[in-house]
Amino acid sequence: MYSCFFNYASFVNVLIFTVTNIGRPPIIGPTKKELNGMQLNLSTDIALRTLIYLGQKDAPATIAEVSSAFGIAKTHLMKVAMTLVAQGLVISERGRNGGIRLARDASKIRIGDVVQTMEPSMALVYCMRPDATETDCPLLPGCKLKKTFGKAQKAFLASLNESTLSDLLPSKPIKVKP
C-alpha cells in the first residue's frame, strides 16, 4: 500500500523554488559560474599575455607599463605577477630600473605548466573536483565519466606542454597601445 507524508511547508518551499527557477537548468552540483567549461580564467589569460610581453623585452617591464599595454587593472596584474614570481616564472626587481622580467629562457617555460599554475581548478566535470565525494553523484562509483574527462584533460595539458613561451613569441615585436 502506498503512503505519503505530506508537509505543507515543504510543498510551498518547493513550489516557490520551482516557480522562481522556471527556464533555468536544474541545480545539481556547481553552477556554471563555478565551472567555466573549457574557458580559462582571466588570471591565466593575463599571465600568458604578460609572459609573451616580457619575452619580447630585454629590460624589465613595470607593472604600470604592462597594465597600460593591455588595459588591465594594476591591482589584478599585480596579483598575477605575484603568482608568476612565486612559481619561479618571473623575477621582480626593485629600484629605479626595476620591474618584472622572465626568470628563465622562454624556451624553458611550457604553456601547459603556466595554465596549471594559474588555474584554481582544472576540473572539467564536477566529480573531478578535489572536494567531490562518491556521495555527491548517484552514478558513482560505476560511472566512467571522470576517467574519460581525466584522460581528455591529460591530453589537453600534454598538447599545451608541446609549446613553450618561445613558440608563442612573434617574429616581430608586437606593438601595444601606449
ROSE-4610 file (N, C-alpha, C; in Angstrom, 1 decimal, always signed):
// ROSE-4610
residu = [M/M/M/Y/Y/Y/S/S/S/C/C/C/F/F/F/F/F/F/N/N/N/Y/Y/Y/A/A/A/S/S/S/F/F/F/V/V/V/N/N/N/V/V/V/L/L/L/I/I/I/F/F/F/T/T/T/V/V/V/T/T/T/N/N/N/I/I/I/G/G/G/R/R/R/P/P/P/P/P/P/I/I/I/I/I/I/G/G/G/P/P/P/T/T/T/K/K/K/K/K/K/E/E/E/L/L/L/N/N/N/G/G/G/M/M/M/Q/Q/Q/L/L/L/N/N/N/L/L/L/S/S/S/T/T/T/D/D/D/I/I/I/A/A/A/L/L/L/R/R/R/T/T/T/L/L/L/I/I/I/Y/Y/Y/L/L/L/G/G/G/Q/Q/Q/K/K/K/D/D/D/A/A/A/P/P/P/A/A/A/T/T/T/I/I/I/A/A/A/E/E/E/V/V/V/S/S/S/S/S/S/A/A/A/F/F/F/G/G/G/I/I/I/A/A/A/K/K/K/T/T/T/H/H/H/L/L/L/M/M/M/K/K/K/V/V/V/A/A/A/M/M/M/T/T/T/L/L/L/V/V/V/A/A/A/Q/Q/Q/G/G/G/L/L/L/V/V/V/I/I/I/S/S/S/E/E/E/R/R/R/G/G/G/R/R/R/N/N/N/G/G/G/G/G/G/I/I/I/R/R/R/L/L/L/A/A/A/R/R/R/D/D/D/A/A/A/S/S/S/K/K/K/I/I/I/R/R/R/I/I/I/G/G/G/D/D/D/V/V/V/V/V/V/Q/Q/Q/T/T/T/M/M/M/E/E/E/P/P/P/S/S/S/M/M/M/A/A/A/L/L/L/V/V/V/Y/Y/Y/C/C/C/M/M/M/R/R/R/P/P/P/D/D/D/A/A/A/T/T/T/E/E/E/T/T/T/D/D/D/C/C/C/P/P/P/L/L/L/L/L/L/P/P/P/G/G/G/C/C/C/K/K/K/L/L/L/K/K/K/K/K/K/T/T/T/F/F/F/G/G/G/K/K/K/A/A/A/Q/Q/Q/K/K/K/A/A/A/F/F/F/L/L/L/A/A/A/S/S/S/L/L/L/N/N/N/E/E/E/S/S/S/T/T/T/L/L/L/S/S/S/D/D/D/L/L/L/L/L/L/P/P/P/S/S/S/K/K/K/P/P/P/I/I/I/K/K/K/V/V/V/K/K/K/P/P/P]
num = [1/1/1/2/2/2/3/3/3/4/4/4/5/5/5/6/6/6/7/7/7/8/8/8/9/9/9/10/10/10/11/11/11/12/12/12/13/13/13/14/14/14/15/15/15/16/16/16/17/17/17/18/18/18/19/19/19/20/20/20/21/21/21/22/22/22/23/23/23/24/24/24/25/25/25/26/26/26/27/27/27/28/28/28/29/29/29/30/30/30/31/31/31/32/32/32/33/33/33/34/34/34/35/35/35/36/36/36/37/37/37/38/38/38/39/39/39/40/40/40/41/41/41/42/42/42/43/43/43/44/44/44/45/45/45/46/46/46/47/47/47/48/48/48/49/49/49/50/50/50/51/51/51/52/52/52/53/53/53/54/54/54/55/55/55/56/56/56/57/57/57/58/58/58/59/59/59/60/60/60/61/61/61/62/62/62/63/63/63/64/64/64/65/65/65/66/66/66/67/67/67/68/68/68/69/69/69/70/70/70/71/71/71/72/72/72/73/73/73/74/74/74/75/75/75/76/76/76/77/77/77/78/78/78/79/79/79/80/80/80/81/81/81/82/82/82/83/83/83/84/84/84/85/85/85/86/86/86/87/87/87/88/88/88/89/89/89/90/90/90/91/91/91/92/92/92/93/93/93/94/94/94/95/95/95/96/96/96/97/97/97/98/98/98/99/99/99/100/100/100/101/101/101/102/102/102/103/103/103/104/104/104/105/105/105/106/106/106/107/107/107/108/108/108/109/109/109/110/110/110/111/111/111/112/112/112/113/113/113/114/114/114/115/115/115/116/116/116/117/117/117/118/118/118/119/119/119/120/120/120/121/121/121/122/122/122/123/123/123/124/124/124/125/125/125/126/126/126/127/127/127/128/128/128/129/129/129/130/130/130/131/131/131/132/132/132/133/133/133/134/134/134/135/135/135/136/136/136/137/137/137/138/138/138/139/139/139/140/140/140/141/141/141/142/142/142/143/143/143/144/144/144/145/145/145/146/146/146/147/147/147/148/148/148/149/149/149/150/150/150/151/151/151/152/152/152/153/153/153/154/154/154/155/155/155/156/156/156/157/157/157/158/158/158/159/159/159/160/160/160/161/161/161/162/162/162/163/163/163/164/164/164/165/165/165/166/166/166/167/167/167/168/168/168/169/169/169/170/170/170/171/171/171/172/172/172/173/173/173/174/174/174/175/175/175/176/176/176/177/177/177/178/178/178]
x = [+0.8/+0.0/+0.9/+0.6/+1.4/+0.9/+1.9/+1.5/+2.5/+2.0/+2.7/+2.6/+3.7/+3.7/+3.7/+2.7/+2.6/+3.0/+3.9/+4.3/+4.0/+3.0/+2.6/+3.7/+4.5/+5.6/+6.6/+7.0/+8.0/+7.4/+6.1/+5.5/+5.5/+5.2/+5.3/+6.7/+7.7/+9.1/+9.5/+9.1/+9.4/+8.7/+7.4/+6.6/+7.3/+7.6/+8.3/+9.6/+10.4/+11.7/+11.4/+10.4/+10.1/+9.7/+8.8/+8.2/+9.3/+10.2/+11.2/+12.4/+12.4/+13.5/+13.0/+11.9/+11.3/+12.3/+12.6/+13.5/+15.0/+15.3/+16.7/+17.0/+18.3/+18.6/+18.5/+18.3/+18.2/+19.6/+19.5/+20.7/+21.2/+22.3/+22.9/+24.4/+25.1/+26.5/+26.7/+27.9/+28.3/+27.5/+27.4/+26.8/+27.7/+27.2/+28.0/+29.1/+28.9/+29.9/+31.1/+30.8/+31.9/+32.7/+32.1/+32.8/+32.6/+33.6/+33.5/+33.7/+33.4/+33.6/+35.1/+35.3/+36.7/+37.4/+36.8/+37.3/+38.3/+39.5/+40.5/+40.1/+40.5/+40.1/+40.9/+40.5/+41.1/+42.5/+42.8/+44.2/+45.2/+44.7/+45.5/+45.8/+44.8/+44.9/+45.9/+45.8/+46.7/+48.1/+48.2/+49.6/+50.2/+49.5/+50.1/+50.5/+49.6/+49.9/+51.1/+51.1/+52.3/+53.6/+53.6/+54.8/+55.2/+54.3/+54.6/+55.2/+54.6/+55.1/+56.5/+56.7/+58.1/+59.1/+58.6/+59.5/+60.1/+59.4/+59.8/+60.8/+60.9/+61.7/+63.1/+64.1/+65.4/+65.5/+64.8/+64.8/+63.5/+63.6/+62.4/+61.3/+60.0/+58.9/+58.2/+57.7/+57.0/+55.5/+54.9/+53.5/+52.7/+53.0/+52.3/+52.4/+53.5/+53.8/+52.9/+53.0/+52.2/+50.7/+50.3/+48.9/+48.4/+49.1/+48.7/+48.7/+49.7/+49.8/+48.5/+48.0/+46.9/+45.5/+45.6/+44.3/+43.8/+44.7/+44.4/+44.6/+43.7/+43.8/+45.1/+45.8/+47.1/+47.0/+45.9/+45.8/+45.7/+44.9/+44.8/+46.1/+46.8/+48.0/+49.1/+49.0/+49.9/+49.7/+48.5/+48.2/+48.7/+48.5/+49.0/+50.6/+51.2/+52.6/+53.2/+52.5/+53.0/+52.9/+51.9/+51.8/+52.9/+53.2/+54.2/+55.6/+55.8/+57.1/+57.2/+56.1/+56.1/+56.4/+55.9/+56.1/+57.5/+58.3/+59.6/+59.6/+58.5/+58.4/+58.9/+58.8/+59.1/+59.9/+60.8/+61.6/+61.2/+61.0/+60.7/+61.9/+62.2/+63.4/+63.0/+63.5/+63.2/+64.1/+63.8/+64.7/+64.3/+65.1/+64.8/+64.7/+65.5/+65.4/+64.7/+63.9/+63.3/+62.0/+61.4/+60.2/+60.1/+59.5/+59.4/+60.0/+60.6/+61.2/+61.1/+61.3/+61.3/+62.4/+62.1/+63.1/+64.0/+63.6/+64.4/+64.1/+64.8/+64.7/+63.3/+62.7/+61.3/+61.2/+62.3/+62.2/+62.0/+62.2/+62.1/+60.8/+59.9/+58.6/+57.5/+57.0/+56.0/+54.6/+53.8/+52.5/+51.5/+51.5/+50.7/+51.0/+52.3/+52.6/+52.1/+52.2/+51.6/+50.1/+49.4/+48.0/+47.7/+48.4/+48.1/+48.4/+49.5/+49.8/+48.7/+48.2/+47.2/+45.8/+45.4/+44.0/+43.8/+42.8/+42.5/+41.9/+41.2/+40.7/+40.7/+41.2/+41.2/+40.1/+39.2/+38.1/+37.1/+37.1/+36.2/+34.8/+34.6/+33.3/+33.3/+32.1/+32.0/+32.8/+32.7/+33.3/+34.8/+35.4/+36.9/+37.4/+36.5/+36.9/+37.5/+38.5/+39.2/+38.2/+37.2/+36.3/+35.1/+35.0/+33.8/+34.0/+32.9/+32.9/+32.0/+32.1/+31.3/+29.8/+29.5/+28.0/+27.4/+28.2/+27.7/+27.0/+27.2/+26.6/+26.0/+24.8/+24.2/+24.8/+25.6/+26.2/+27.5/+28.0/+29.3/+29.0/+29.9/+31.2/+31.4/+30.3/+30.4/+30.6/+30.4/+30.5/+31.9/+32.0/+33.3/+33.5/+32.7/+32.8/+34.1/+34.4/+35.6/+36.8/+36.9/+38.0/+38.2/+37.1/+37.1/+37.5/+37.0/+37.4/+38.8/+39.2/+40.6/+41.6/+41.2/+42.1/+42.2/+41.0/+41.0/+41.8/+41.7/+42.4/+43.9/+44.4/+45.8/+46.3/+45.4/+45.8/+45.8/+44.9/+44.9/+46.2/+46.5/+47.7/+49.0/+49.0/+50.2/+50.3/+49.2/+49.2/+49.8/+49.3/+49.8/+51.3/+51.7/+53.1/+54.0/+53.5/+54.3/+54.8/+54.1/+54.5/+55.2/+56.2/+56.9/+56.6/+56.9/+56.7/+57.4/+58.6/+59.3/+58.5/+57.7/+56.9/+55.8/+55.4/+54.3/+54.8/+56.1/+56.7/+56.6/+56.1/+56.1/+57.5/+57.6/+58.9/+59.2/+58.2/+58.4/+57.8/+58.4/+57.7/+56.3/+55.4/+54.1/+54.0/+53.3/+53.1/+51.9/+52.0/+50.9/+50.6/+49.3/+49.0/+49.7/+50.1/+50.9/+50.1]
y = [-1.2/+0.0/+1.2/+2.2/+3.4/+4.4/+5.0/+6.0/+7.2/+8.4/+9.6/+10.5/+11.0/+12.0/+13.4/+14.2/+15.5/+16.6/+17.4/+18.5/+19.8/+20.5/+21.7/+22.7/+23.0/+24.0/+23.6/+22.3/+21.8/+21.9/+21.6/+21.8/+23.2/+24.2/+25.6/+26.0/+25.6/+25.9/+25.4/+24.1/+23.5/+24.3/+24.6/+25.3/+26.7/+27.4/+28.7/+28.6/+27.6/+27.4/+27.1/+26.2/+25.8/+27.0/+27.8/+29.0/+30.0/+30.2/+31.2/+30.7/+29.4/+28.9/+28.3/+28.7/+28.3/+28.7/+27.8/+28.1/+28.0/+27.8/+27.6/+26.1/+25.7/+24.3/+23.9/+22.6/+22.2/+22.4/+22.6/+22.9/+21.5/+21.0/+19.8/+20.1/+20.0/+20.2/+21.7/+22.1/+23.5/+24.2/+25.6/+26.4/+26.6/+27.1/+27.3/+28.3/+29.2/+30.2/+29.5/+28.5/+27.8/+26.9/+26.3/+25.6/+26.3/+27.0/+27.7/+26.9/+25.6/+24.8/+24.7/+25.0/+24.9/+26.3/+27.3/+28.6/+28.8/+29.3/+29.6/+30.9/+31.0/+32.2/+33.4/+34.6/+35.8/+35.9/+35.4/+35.4/+34.6/+33.5/+32.7/+33.5/+34.1/+34.9/+36.0/+36.7/+37.8/+37.3/+36.2/+35.6/+35.3/+34.6/+34.3/+35.5/+36.5/+37.7/+38.5/+38.5/+39.1/+38.4/+37.1/+36.3/+36.6/+36.7/+37.0/+38.4/+39.3/+40.7/+40.7/+40.0/+40.0/+39.3/+38.3/+37.5/+38.3/+39.4/+40.3/+41.4/+41.5/+42.6/+42.2/+43.0/+42.8/+43.3/+44.4/+45.0/+44.7/+44.8/+44.6/+45.6/+45.1/+46.0/+46.3/+47.5/+47.8/+47.3/+47.2/+46.8/+47.8/+49.1/+50.2/+50.0/+49.7/+49.5/+48.4/+47.2/+46.1/+46.3/+46.9/+47.3/+48.2/+49.2/+50.1/+49.4/+48.6/+47.9/+47.1/+46.4/+45.5/+46.0/+47.2/+47.8/+46.9/+46.5/+45.6/+46.4/+46.2/+46.9/+46.5/+47.5/+47.3/+46.3/+46.4/+45.5/+44.0/+43.8/+42.4/+41.9/+42.8/+42.4/+42.1/+42.9/+42.7/+41.3/+40.9/+39.5/+38.5/+38.6/+37.6/+37.6/+38.8/+38.9/+38.2/+38.4/+37.8/+36.2/+35.7/+34.3/+33.8/+34.5/+34.2/+34.2/+35.2/+35.3/+34.1/+33.8/+32.7/+31.3/+31.2/+30.0/+29.9/+31.0/+31.0/+31.2/+31.8/+32.1/+33.5/+34.4/+35.8/+36.2/+37.2/+37.8/+39.2/+39.6/+41.0/+41.7/+42.8/+43.6/+45.0/+45.4/+46.7/+47.7/+48.9/+50.0/+50.8/+51.8/+52.7/+52.0/+51.1/+50.3/+49.0/+48.9/+47.6/+47.3/+46.2/+45.8/+44.3/+43.7/+42.2/+41.8/+40.6/+40.0/+38.5/+37.8/+36.4/+35.8/+34.8/+34.2/+33.2/+32.7/+31.8/+32.0/+31.4/+31.5/+31.1/+31.8/+31.5/+30.1/+29.5/+28.1/+27.1/+27.5/+26.6/+26.7/+27.6/+27.8/+27.1/+26.1/+25.3/+25.9/+26.0/+26.7/+25.9/+24.6/+23.8/+23.9/+24.1/+24.3/+25.7/+26.7/+28.0/+27.9/+27.2/+27.1/+26.3/+25.3/+24.5/+25.4/+26.2/+27.1/+28.1/+28.7/+29.8/+29.4/+28.2/+27.7/+27.2/+27.7/+27.3/+25.8/+25.5/+24.1/+23.7/+22.5/+22.0/+21.0/+21.0/+20.0/+20.3/+19.4/+19.5/+19.1/+18.2/+17.8/+17.8/+17.9/+18.1/+17.0/+15.8/+14.7/+14.7/+15.6/+15.7/+16.7/+17.4/+18.4/+17.7/+18.3/+17.7/+17.5/+18.3/+18.2/+17.3/+16.7/+15.9/+14.5/+14.0/+12.7/+11.7/+10.5/+9.5/+9.6/+10.3/+10.5/+11.7/+12.5/+13.7/+13.3/+12.1/+11.8/+10.4/+10.2/+8.8/+7.9/+8.4/+7.5/+6.8/+7.4/+6.8/+5.6/+4.7/+4.6/+4.0/+3.5/+2.8/+3.7/+5.0/+5.9/+6.1/+6.2/+6.3/+7.7/+8.6/+10.0/+10.6/+10.4/+11.0/+10.5/+9.3/+8.7/+9.2/+9.3/+9.8/+11.3/+12.1/+13.5/+13.7/+12.8/+12.9/+12.6/+11.7/+11.3/+12.5/+13.2/+14.3/+15.5/+15.7/+16.7/+16.5/+15.3/+15.0/+15.2/+14.9/+15.1/+16.6/+17.4/+18.9/+19.5/+19.1/+19.7/+19.2/+17.9/+17.4/+18.2/+18.5/+19.3/+20.7/+21.3/+22.7/+22.6/+21.5/+21.4/+21.1/+20.9/+20.7/+22.1/+23.1/+24.5/+25.2/+26.0/+26.8/+28.2/+29.1/+30.5/+31.0/+30.5/+31.0/+30.7/+29.6/+29.3/+30.3/+31.0/+32.0/+33.4/+33.6/+34.9/+35.2/+36.4/+36.8/+37.1/+36.9/+37.2/+38.7/+39.5/+40.9/+41.4/+42.3/+42.7/+43.3/+42.9/+43.3/+44.8/+45.6/+47.0/+47.1/+47.5/+47.6/+49.1/+49.4/+50.7/+51.4/+52.6/+53.3/+53.5]
z = [+0.0/+0.0/+0.0/-0.8/-0.9/+0.1/+0.8/+1.8/+1.5/+1.8/+1.6/+2.8/+3.2/+4.3/+3.6/+3.9/+3.2/+4.2/+3.9/+4.7/+3.9/+4.3/+3.6/+3.4/+4.5/+4.4/+3.4/+3.3/+2.3/+0.9/+0.8/-0.5/-1.0/-0.2/-0.5/-0.9/-0.2/-0.5/-1.8/-2.1/-3.4/-4.5/-4.3/-5.3/-5.6/-4.5/-4.7/-5.5/-5.1/-5.8/-7.3/-7.6/-8.9/-9.8/-9.2/-10.0/-10.2/-9.2/-9.4/-10.3/-10.6/-11.4/-12.7/-13.2/-14.5/-15.6/-16.4/-17.6/-17.2/-16.0/-15.6/-15.5/-15.8/-15.6/-14.2/-13.9/-12.5/-11.8/-10.6/-9.8/-9.3/-9.9/-9.5/-9.5/-8.4/-8.4/-8.5/-9.0/-9.1/-10.2/-10.0/-11.0/-12.2/-13.3/-14.5/-14.2/-13.2/-12.9/-12.2/-11.4/-10.7/-11.7/-12.7/-13.7/-15.0/-15.5/-16.7/-18.0/-17.9/-19.1/-19.5/-20.7/-21.2/-21.3/-20.7/-20.7/-19.6/-20.0/-19.0/-18.2/-17.0/-16.2/-16.7/-16.3/-16.7/-16.2/-15.0/-14.5/-15.4/-15.9/-16.8/-18.1/-18.6/-19.8/-19.6/-18.5/-18.2/-18.0/-17.4/-17.1/-18.5/-19.4/-20.7/-21.5/-21.5/-22.2/-21.6/-20.3/-19.6/-19.9/-19.9/-20.2/-21.7/-22.6/-24.0/-24.1/-23.4/-23.4/-22.9/-21.7/-21.1/-22.0/-22.7/-23.6/-24.8/-25.1/-26.2/-25.7/-24.4/-23.9/-23.4/-23.5/-22.9/-21.5/-21.2/-19.9/-19.2/-17.8/-17.1/-17.4/-17.3/-17.6/-16.2/-16.1/-14.9/-14.9/-13.8/-13.7/-14.5/-14.3/-15.0/-16.5/-17.0/-18.4/-19.0/-18.3/-18.8/-18.7/-17.6/-17.3/-18.4/-18.7/-19.8/-21.2/-21.4/-22.7/-23.0/-22.0/-22.2/-21.7/-21.0/-20.5/-19.3/-18.5/-17.3/-16.1/-15.1/-13.8/-13.2/-12.6/-12.0/-10.8/-10.1/-8.9/-9.4/-10.4/-10.9/-11.5/-12.2/-12.8/-11.7/-10.6/-9.5/-8.9/-8.7/-8.2/-9.1/-10.4/-11.3/-11.3/-11.3/-11.3/-10.0/-8.9/-7.6/-7.7/-8.4/-8.6/-9.5/-10.6/-11.5/-10.8/-9.9/-9.2/-8.2/-7.5/-6.5/-7.2/-8.5/-9.2/-10.0/-9.8/-10.5/-12.0/-12.5/-13.9/-14.2/-13.2/-13.4/-12.2/-12.4/-11.3/-11.2/-9.9/-9.6/-9.1/-9.8/-9.4/-8.9/-7.8/-7.2/-7.7/-7.4/-7.8/-9.0/-9.3/-10.4/-11.7/-12.0/-13.3/-13.1/-12.0/-11.7/-12.5/-12.1/-12.8/-12.8/-13.7/-13.8/-15.1/-15.1/-16.3/-16.1/-17.2/-17.2/-16.3/-15.6/-14.7/-15.4/-16.5/-17.3/-18.8/-19.6/-21.1/-21.5/-22.4/-22.9/-23.4/-23.9/-24.4/-23.3/-22.0/-20.9/-20.1/-20.6/-20.0/-20.8/-20.3/-21.0/-20.7/-21.8/-21.7/-20.8/-20.9/-20.0/-18.6/-18.3/-16.9/-16.4/-17.2/-16.8/-16.6/-17.5/-17.3/-16.0/-15.7/-14.5/-13.3/-13.3/-12.2/-12.0/-13.0/-12.9/-12.6/-13.1/-12.9/-11.5/-10.8/-9.5/-9.5/-10.6/-10.7/-12.1/-12.4/-13.8/-13.9/-13.0/-13.0/-14.2/-15.1/-16.3/-16.0/-15.1/-14.6/-13.1/-12.5/-11.0/-10.3/-10.7/-9.9/-10.0/-10.8/-10.8/-9.8/-9.2/-8.2/-7.0/-6.3/-5.2/-4.0/-3.9/-2.8/-3.1/-4.3/-4.6/-4.0/-3.5/-2.9/-3.7/-3.4/-4.1/-3.8/-2.7/-2.4/-3.1/-3.8/-4.5/-5.8/-6.3/-7.6/-7.5/-7.9/-7.8/-8.8/-9.8/-10.8/-10.3/-9.2/-8.7/-7.8/-7.7/-8.2/-9.6/-10.2/-11.5/-12.7/-12.6/-13.7/-14.3/-15.6/-16.2/-16.8/-16.4/-16.9/-16.4/-15.1/-14.5/-15.2/-15.5/-16.2/-17.6/-18.3/-19.7/-19.7/-18.9/-18.8/-18.3/-17.4/-16.9/-18.0/-18.8/-20.0/-21.0/-21.2/-22.1/-21.5/-20.2/-19.5/-19.7/-19.5/-19.6/-21.0/-22.0/-23.4/-23.7/-23.1/-23.3/-22.8/-21.5/-20.9/-21.7/-22.1/-22.9/-24.2/-24.8/-26.0/-25.8/-24.7/-24.4/-24.0/-23.4/-23.0/-24.1/-25.3/-26.5/-27.0/-26.5/-26.8/-25.7/-26.0/-25.0/-25.2/-24.3/-24.5/-25.7/-26.0/-27.2/-28.5/-28.5/-29.7/-29.9/-28.8/-28.9/-29.1/-29.1/-29.3/-30.8/-31.1/-32.5/-33.1/-34.4/-35.1/-35.0/-35.1/-34.9/-33.6/-32.9/-31.6/-31.8/-31.0/-31.0/-30.6/-31.4/-31.0/-30.1/-28.9/-28.0/-27.8/-27.4/-27.2/-26.0/-26.2/-25.1/-23.8]
